[in-house]
Amino acid sequence: MNEVDLGEFMKFCKDFSIPLNKAKLTEIFKKTSISHKPHKFEQFYNAIGRIGMELNKVKGEEVNNRLSEINKLLRKRAEEERNN
């Protein structure tokens, strides 16, 4: 039968260098499986979609953090210019 268990799913993620930790990948696997059983095509497909959403979430957080840092620097610079 064509099914993917948790071990195979983790190997797939490692082979494709998916930059999420083991706990997050396990959570995704379990949330997309039926009673924590191996994935059939539809569950595997849904898991890949969730991985994509999680990666976008992580990247979005990184961008927001960087924007916050830039805004702080700009405010600091503007204040220094006002004081000079």
N, CA, C and O atoms as a GROMACS GRO file, in nm:
protein
  336
    1MET      N    1   0.084  -0.117   0.000
    1MET     CA    2   0.000   0.000   0.000
    1MET      C    3   0.089   0.124   0.000
    1MET      O    4   0.197   0.122   0.059
    2ASN      N    5   0.046   0.230  -0.063
    2ASN     CA    6   0.122   0.354  -0.070
    2ASN      C    7   0.084   0.446   0.044
    2ASN      O    8  -0.007   0.528   0.033
    3GLU      N    9   0.155   0.432   0.154
    3GLU     CA   10   0.133   0.515   0.271
    3GLU      C   11   0.266   0.564   0.324
    3GLU      O   12   0.370   0.503   0.300
    4VAL      N   13   0.263   0.676   0.395
    4VAL     CA   14   0.384   0.736   0.451
    4VAL      C   15   0.367   0.743   0.602
    4VAL      O   16   0.277   0.812   0.652
    5ASP      N   17   0.453   0.671   0.676
    5ASP     CA   18   0.445   0.680   0.822
    5ASP      C   19   0.530   0.797   0.871
    5ASP      O   20   0.595   0.865   0.791
    6LEU      N   21   0.529   0.822   1.000
    6LEU     CA   22   0.599   0.937   1.058
    6LEU      C   23   0.748   0.934   1.026
    6LEU      O   24   0.806   1.037   0.992
    7GLY      N   25   0.811   0.818   1.035
    7GLY     CA   26   0.954   0.807   1.005
    7GLY      C   27   0.985   0.844   0.861
    7GLY      O   28   1.081   0.917   0.835
    8GLU      N   29   0.905   0.795   0.769
    8GLU     CA   30   0.924   0.827   0.628
    8GLU      C   31   0.899   0.975   0.601
    8GLU      O   32   0.967   1.038   0.520
    9PHE      N   33   0.800   1.030   0.670
    9PHE     CA   34   0.768   1.172   0.657
    9PHE      C   35   0.887   1.256   0.704
    9PHE      O   36   0.924   1.353   0.638
   10MET      N   37   0.945   1.219   0.818
   10MET     CA   38   1.060   1.291   0.871
   10MET      C   39   1.179   1.280   0.775
   10MET      O   40   1.251   1.377   0.753
   11LYS      N   41   1.199   1.163   0.718
   11LYS     CA   42   1.308   1.142   0.621
   11LYS      C   43   1.286   1.230   0.498
   11LYS      O   44   1.379   1.290   0.446
   12PHE      N   45   1.161   1.236   0.451
   12PHE     CA   46   1.126   1.321   0.337
   12PHE      C   47   1.164   1.466   0.368
   12PHE      O   48   1.226   1.534   0.287
   13CYS      N   49   1.124   1.513   0.487
   13CYS     CA   50   1.152   1.651   0.526
   13CYS      C   51   1.302   1.677   0.536
   13CYS      O   52   1.349   1.784   0.498
   14LYS      N   53   1.376   1.580   0.586
   14LYS     CA   54   1.521   1.594   0.596
   14LYS      C   55   1.583   1.596   0.456
   14LYS      O   56   1.669   1.679   0.428
   15ASP      N   57   1.540   1.505   0.370
   15ASP     CA   58   1.593   1.497   0.233
   15ASP      C   59   1.570   1.627   0.155
   15ASP      O   60   1.652   1.665   0.072
   16PHE      N   61   1.458   1.694   0.183
   16PHE     CA   62   1.427   1.818   0.114
   16PHE      C   63   1.465   1.942   0.195
   16PHE      O   64   1.424   2.053   0.164
   17SER      N   65   1.544   1.920   0.300
   17SER     CA   66   1.599   2.029   0.383
   17SER      C   67   1.492   2.127   0.430
   17SER      O   68   1.510   2.249   0.422
   18ILE      N   69   1.382   2.073   0.479
   18ILE     CA   70   1.275   2.158   0.530
   18ILE      C   71   1.320   2.210   0.667
   18ILE      O   72   1.342   2.132   0.759
   19PRO      N   73   1.333   2.342   0.680
   19PRO     CA   74   1.392   2.401   0.801
   19PRO      C   75   1.295   2.418   0.918
   19PRO      O   76   1.282   2.527   0.973
   20LEU      N   77   1.227   2.310   0.954
   20LEU     CA   78   1.141   2.312   1.071
   20LEU      C   79   1.191   2.206   1.168
   20LEU      O   80   1.246   2.104   1.126
   21ASN      N   81   1.172   2.230   1.297
   21ASN     CA   82   1.223   2.133   1.393
   21ASN      C   83   1.135   2.008   1.397
   21ASN      O   84   1.023   2.006   1.347
   22LYS      N   85   1.190   1.905   1.459
   22LYS     CA   86   1.124   1.774   1.464
   22LYS      C   87   0.987   1.783   1.531
   22LYS      O   88   0.892   1.720   1.485
   23ALA      N   89   0.978   1.860   1.639
   23ALA     CA   90   0.850   1.873   1.710
   23ALA      C   91   0.743   1.934   1.620
   23ALA      O   92   0.629   1.887   1.620
   24LYS      N   93   0.778   2.038   1.545
   24LYS     CA   94   0.681   2.104   1.456
   24LYS      C   95   0.639   2.009   1.343
   24LYS      O   96   0.521   2.002   1.308
   25LEU      N   97   0.734   1.936   1.287
   25LEU     CA   98   0.702   1.841   1.180
   25LEU      C   99   0.613   1.728   1.231
   25LEU      O  100   0.520   1.685   1.163
   26THR      N  101   0.643   1.680   1.351
   26THR     CA  102   0.560   1.575   1.411
   26THR      C  103   0.418   1.626   1.434
   26THR      O  104   0.321   1.555   1.409
   27GLU      N  105   0.408   1.749   1.483
   27GLU     CA  106   0.276   1.810   1.505
   27GLU      C  107   0.198   1.819   1.374
   27GLU      O  108   0.080   1.787   1.370
   28ILE      N  109   0.264   1.863   1.268
   28ILE     CA  110   0.199   1.873   1.137
   28ILE      C  111   0.154   1.736   1.090
   28ILE      O  112   0.042   1.720   1.041
   29PHE      N  113   0.241   1.635   1.106
   29PHE     CA  114   0.206   1.499   1.064
   29PHE      C  115   0.081   1.452   1.137
   29PHE      O  116  -0.013   1.401   1.076
   30LYS      N  117   0.080   1.470   1.269
   30LYS     CA  118  -0.032   1.421   1.349
   30LYS      C  119  -0.161   1.496   1.319
   30LYS      O  120  -0.269   1.436   1.316
   31LYS      N  121  -0.152   1.627   1.297
   31LYS     CA  122  -0.272   1.706   1.269
   31LYS      C  123  -0.332   1.674   1.133
   31LYS      O  124  -0.452   1.693   1.112
   32THR      N  125  -0.252   1.626   1.041
   32THR     CA  126  -0.303   1.596   0.908
   32THR      C  127  -0.335   1.448   0.889
   32THR      O  128  -0.387   1.408   0.785
   33SER      N  129  -0.303   1.366   0.989
   33SER     CA  130  -0.332   1.224   0.976
   33SER      C  131  -0.471   1.192   1.033
   33SER      O  132  -0.531   1.273   1.103
   34ILE      N  133  -0.517   1.076   1.002
   34ILE     CA  134  -0.643   1.027   1.056
   34ILE      C  135  -0.607   0.931   1.169
   34ILE      O  136  -0.552   0.824   1.144
   35SER      N  137  -0.636   0.968   1.291
   35SER     CA  138  -0.606   0.888   1.410
   35SER      C  139  -0.457   0.853   1.420
   35SER      O  140  -0.421   0.744   1.464
   36HIS      N  141  -0.372   0.947   1.380
   36HIS     CA  142  -0.226   0.931   1.386
   36HIS      C  143  -0.175   0.810   1.306
   36HIS      O  144  -0.068   0.757   1.335
   37LYS      N  145  -0.252   0.769   1.206
   37LYS     CA  146  -0.211   0.658   1.120
   37LYS      C  147  -0.127   0.712   1.005
   37LYS      O  148  -0.127   0.832   0.979
   38PRO      N  149  -0.056   0.623   0.934
   38PRO     CA  150   0.023   0.668   0.819
   38PRO      C  151  -0.062   0.745   0.718
   38PRO      O  152  -0.182   0.721   0.703
   39HIS      N  153   0.003   0.838   0.652
   39HIS     CA  154  -0.066   0.921   0.553
   39HIS      C  155  -0.089   0.847   0.423
   39HIS      O  156  -0.003   0.775   0.373
   40LYS      N  157  -0.207   0.866   0.372
   40LYS     CA  158  -0.233   0.830   0.233
   40LYS      C  159  -0.208   0.959   0.156
   40LYS      O  160  -0.170   1.060   0.215
   41PHE      N  161  -0.228   0.958   0.025
   41PHE     CA  162  -0.192   1.072  -0.057
   41PHE      C  163  -0.255   1.202  -0.007
   41PHE      O  164  -0.186   1.303   0.005
   42GLU      N  165  -0.384   1.201   0.021
   42GLU     CA  166  -0.453   1.325   0.060
   42GLU      C  167  -0.396   1.384   0.189
   42GLU      O  168  -0.377   1.505   0.198
   43GLN      N  169  -0.368   1.299   0.288
   43GLN     CA  170  -0.312   1.349   0.413
   43GLN      C  171  -0.169   1.403   0.391
   43GLN      O  172  -0.131   1.505   0.448
   44PHE      N  173  -0.091   1.332   0.308
   44PHE     CA  174   0.045   1.378   0.277
   44PHE      C  175   0.040   1.513   0.206
   44PHE      O  176   0.118   1.603   0.238
   45TYR      N  177  -0.049   1.526   0.112
   45TYR     CA  178  -0.067   1.651   0.038
   45TYR      C  179  -0.103   1.765   0.134
   45TYR      O  180  -0.049   1.875   0.123
   46ASN      N  181  -0.194   1.738   0.226
   46ASN     CA  182  -0.233   1.839   0.325
   46ASN      C  183  -0.116   1.876   0.415
   46ASN      O  184  -0.100   1.992   0.452
   47ALA      N  185  -0.034   1.778   0.451
   47ALA     CA  186   0.082   1.804   0.536
   47ALA      C  187   0.181   1.896   0.464
   47ALA      O  188   0.238   1.986   0.526
   48ILE      N  189   0.201   1.875   0.337
   48ILE     CA  190   0.292   1.960   0.259
   48ILE      C  191   0.238   2.104   0.257
   48ILE      O  192   0.315   2.200   0.268
   49GLY      N  193   0.108   2.118   0.243
   49GLY     CA  194   0.047   2.250   0.248
   49GLY      C  195   0.069   2.318   0.382
   49GLY      O  196   0.097   2.438   0.387
   50ARG      N  197   0.055   2.243   0.490
   50ARG     CA  198   0.077   2.299   0.624
   50ARG      C  199   0.223   2.337   0.645
   50ARG      O  200   0.253   2.436   0.712
   51ILE      N  201   0.313   2.258   0.589
   51ILE     CA  202   0.455   2.293   0.598
   51ILE      C  203   0.477   2.428   0.530
   51ILE      O  204   0.547   2.514   0.583
   52GLY      N  205   0.418   2.445   0.413
   52GLY     CA  206   0.430   2.572   0.342
   52GLY      C  207   0.376   2.688   0.422
   52GLY      O  208   0.437   2.795   0.427
   53MET      N  209   0.262   2.668   0.486
   53MET     CA  210   0.203   2.775   0.568
   53MET      C  211   0.294   2.806   0.687
   53MET      O  212   0.312   2.923   0.722
   54GLU      N  213   0.350   2.705   0.748
   54GLU     CA  214   0.438   2.726   0.863
   54GLU      C  215   0.565   2.800   0.821
   54GLU      O  216   0.612   2.889   0.892
   55LEU      N  217   0.621   2.762   0.707
   55LEU     CA  218   0.741   2.831   0.658
   55LEU      C  219   0.712   2.978   0.629
   55LEU      O  220   0.793   3.065   0.660
   56ASN      N  221   0.597   3.005   0.570
   56ASN     CA  222   0.558   3.144   0.543
   56ASN      C  223   0.538   3.221   0.673
   56ASN      O  224   0.574   3.338   0.682
   57LYS      N  225   0.482   3.155   0.771
   57LYS     CA  226   0.462   3.218   0.902
   57LYS      C  227   0.597   3.255   0.964
   57LYS      O  228   0.614   3.365   1.015
   58VAL      N  229   0.690   3.163   0.959
   58VAL     CA  230   0.824   3.187   1.014
   58VAL      C  231   0.891   3.302   0.940
   58VAL      O  232   0.948   3.391   1.004
   59LYS      N  233   0.885   3.301   0.808
   59LYS     CA  234   0.946   3.409   0.729
   59LYS      C  235   0.878   3.542   0.758
   59LYS      O  236   0.945   3.645   0.768
   60GLY      N  237   0.747   3.541   0.773
   60GLY     CA  238   0.674   3.663   0.804
   60GLY      C  239   0.718   3.721   0.938
   60GLY      O  240   0.735   3.842   0.952
   61GLU      N  241   0.735   3.634   1.036
   61GLU     CA  242   0.781   3.679   1.167
   61GLU      C  243   0.922   3.738   1.158
   61GLU      O  244   0.951   3.840   1.221
   62GLU      N  245   1.009   3.674   1.079
   62GLU     CA  246   1.144   3.726   1.061
   62GLU      C  247   1.142   3.865   0.997
   62GLU      O  248   1.215   3.954   1.039
   63VAL      N  249   1.058   3.883   0.897
   63VAL     CA  250   1.046   4.013   0.829
   63VAL      C  251   0.992   4.118   0.926
   63VAL      O  252   1.044   4.230   0.931
   64ASN      N  253   0.890   4.082   1.002
   64ASN     CA  254   0.834   4.178   1.099
   64ASN      C  255   0.936   4.218   1.205
   64ASN      O  256   0.945   4.335   1.242
   65ASN      N  257   1.014   4.122   1.252
   65ASN     CA  258   1.119   4.154   1.350
   65ASN      C  259   1.222   4.248   1.291
   65ASN      O  260   1.266   4.342   1.357
   66ARG      N  261   1.261   4.222   1.169
   66ARG     CA  262   1.360   4.308   1.102
   66ARG      C  263   1.305   4.448   1.081
   66ARG      O  264   1.376   4.547   1.100
   67LEU      N  265   1.179   4.457   1.040
   67LEU     CA  266   1.117   4.589   1.022
   67LEU      C  267   1.111   4.666   1.154
   67LEU      O  268   1.131   4.787   1.156
   68SER      N  269   1.083   4.597   1.262
   68SER     CA  270   1.082   4.661   1.393
   68SER      C  271   1.220   4.717   1.428
   68SER      O  272   1.232   4.828   1.479
   69GLU      N  273   1.323   4.638   1.399
   69GLU     CA  274   1.461   4.684   1.424
   69GLU      C  275   1.493   4.808   1.342
   69GLU      O  276   1.552   4.903   1.392
   70ILE      N  277   1.454   4.808   1.216
   70ILE     CA  278   1.480   4.921   1.128
   70ILE      C  279   1.405   5.045   1.177
   70ILE      O  280   1.461   5.154   1.180
   71ASN      N  281   1.279   5.027   1.216
   71ASN     CA  282   1.201   5.141   1.268
   71ASN      C  283   1.264   5.200   1.393
   71ASN      O  284   1.267   5.322   1.408
   72LYS      N  285   1.313   5.116   1.482
   72LYS     CA  286   1.380   5.165   1.603
   72LYS      C  287   1.503   5.247   1.567
   72LYS      O  288   1.527   5.354   1.623
   73LEU      N  289   1.581   5.196   1.473
   73LEU     CA  290   1.701   5.268   1.430
   73LEU      C  291   1.666   5.401   1.365
   73LEU      O  292   1.733   5.502   1.389
   74LEU      N  293   1.561   5.403   1.284
   74LEU     CA  294   1.519   5.528   1.219
   74LEU      C  295   1.470   5.630   1.320
   74LEU      O  296   1.502   5.748   1.310
   75ARG      N  297   1.392   5.584   1.419
   75ARG     CA  298   1.345   5.676   1.524
   75ARG      C  299   1.462   5.731   1.604
   75ARG      O  300   1.466   5.850   1.636
   76LYS      N  301   1.558   5.644   1.636
   76LYS     CA  302   1.676   5.687   1.711
   76LYS      C  303   1.755   5.790   1.632
   76LYS      O  304   1.798   5.892   1.687
   77ARG      N  305   1.772   5.765   1.504
   77ARG     CA  306   1.847   5.858   1.418
   77ARG      C  307   1.774   5.993   1.407
   77ARG      O  308   1.837   6.098   1.414
   78ALA      N  309   1.643   5.988   1.391
   78ALA     CA  310   1.564   6.112   1.381
   78ALA      C  311   1.573   6.191   1.510
   78ALA      O  312   1.583   6.314   1.507
   79GLU      N  313   1.571   6.123   1.624
   79GLU     CA  314   1.583   6.192   1.752
   79GLU      C  315   1.721   6.254   1.768
   79GLU      O  316   1.734   6.365   1.819
   80GLU      N  317   1.824   6.183   1.725
   80GLU     CA  318   1.960   6.237   1.734
   80GLU      C  319   1.974   6.360   1.646
   80GLU      O  320   2.039   6.456   1.684
   81GLU      N  321   1.912   6.358   1.527
   81GLU     CA  322   1.919   6.473   1.438
   81GLU      C  323   1.846   6.595   1.496
   81GLU      O  324   1.890   6.708   1.478
   82ARG      N  325   1.734   6.571   1.566
   82ARG     CA  326   1.660   6.680   1.630
   82ARG      C  327   1.741   6.741   1.745
   82ARG      O  328   1.733   6.862   1.769
   83ASN      N  329   1.818   6.658   1.814
   83ASN     CA  330   1.896   6.705   1.927
   83ASN      C  331   2.024   6.778   1.883
   83ASN      O  332   2.085   6.847   1.964
   84ASN      N  333   2.064   6.766   1.759
   84ASN     CA  334   2.187   6.831   1.711
   84ASN      C  335   2.159   6.964   1.651
   84ASN      O  336   2.251   7.032   1.606
   0.00000   0.00000   0.00000
